[in-house]
Amino acid sequence: MHYTEDPLMEGPRRKHRLVLEAVGTTTGLFGAERKLYAAGCEAGDWMDPRQYTDTGHFEGFDQHMAEVQQRVHEATEAAAAEQDGRPDQEA
């Protein structure tokens, strides 16, 4: 399941947002100038300093969010196992 559709990712999605910082420009094939960006995560746990146009960073950020999703699921499963698989039981 993609992280944007995962109910467990509702909170983490608010904390982890793609942040683009303009770091330069490039000239396209027909002479049009385009901005280049470095990217990071608002939560501070991912950064890509490579200079891309804005869409170039989406794949890296998507991979970062897949890793965040995996950690969230592992933590949820560990908490459930600690509570003997009964999430309604208080710790």
LINGILIN-V33016 format. One record per residue. RES is the residue in three letters. SS is DSSP state (@ for helix, = for strand, . for the rest). OMEGA is omega in whole degrees, 0 to 359 (none if undefined). D_FIRST is the distance of its C-alpha to the first C-alpha in Angstrom with 2 decimals. Layout:
BEGIN
res=[RES:RES]
ss=[SS:SS]
omega=[OMEGA:OMEGA]
d_first=[D_FIRST:D_FIRST]
END
This chain:
BEGIN
res=[MET:HIS:TYR:THR:GLU:ASP:PRO:LEU:MET:GLU:GLY:PRO:ARG:ARG:LYS:HIS:ARG:LEU:VAL:LEU:GLU:ALA:VAL:GLY:THR:THR:THR:GLY:LEU:PHE:GLY:ALA:GLU:ARG:LYS:LEU:TYR:ALA:ALA:GLY:CYS:GLU:ALA:GLY:ASP:TRP:MET:ASP:PRO:ARG:GLN:TYR:THR:ASP:THR:GLY:HIS:PHE:GLU:GLY:PHE:ASP:GLN:HIS:MET:ALA:GLU:VAL:GLN:GLN:ARG:VAL:HIS:GLU:ALA:THR:GLU:ALA:ALA:ALA:ALA:GLU:GLN:ASP:GLY:ARG:PRO:ASP:GLN:GLU:ALA]
ss=[.:.:@:@:@:.:@:@:@:@:@:@:@:@:@:.:.:=:=:=:=:=:=:=:=:=:=:.:.:.:.:.:=:=:=:=:=:=:=:=:=:.:.:.:.:.:=:=:=:=:=:=:.:@:@:@:@:@:@:@:@:@:@:@:@:@:@:@:@:@:@:@:@:@:@:@:@:@:@:@:@:@:.:.:.:.:.:.:.:.:.]
omega=[179:185:180:181:185:181:178:183:182:179:180:178:179:182:182:178:178:178:179:178:179:182:180:179:174:178:181:184:183:175:179:180:179:178:173:185:163:185:176:177:181:179:176:183:176:177:176:184:180:183:177:166:187:183:181:182:185:181:179:179:177:177:177:182:175:177:176:180:179:179:179:180:178:179:179:179:179:179:178:179:179:179:179:175:180:184:180:180:180:181:none]
d_first=[0.00:3.80:6.39:8.32:6.65:6.48:10.06:10.98:10.83:13.39:16.31:15.30:14.38:17.98:19.43:17.72:18.80:19.84:23.64:25.70:29.37:31.78:33.63:35.56:35.87:35.97:37.94:36.28:37.88:39.96:40.93:38.40:37.49:33.85:32.73:30.98:28.68:27.70:24.40:23.30:21.05:22.79:22.13:24.22:22.14:21.40:23.90:24.52:28.24:28.27:29.60:27.40:27.40:24.77:22.12:22.67:20.92:17.54:16.26:17.57:16.20:12.65:13.22:14.79:11.99:9.62:12.68:13.11:9.71:10.86:14.24:13.26:11.69:14.80:17.09:15.84:16.32:19.65:20.81:20.15:22.04:24.76:25.22:25.48:22.18:23.58:21.77:24.63:27.20:28.30:28.65]
END
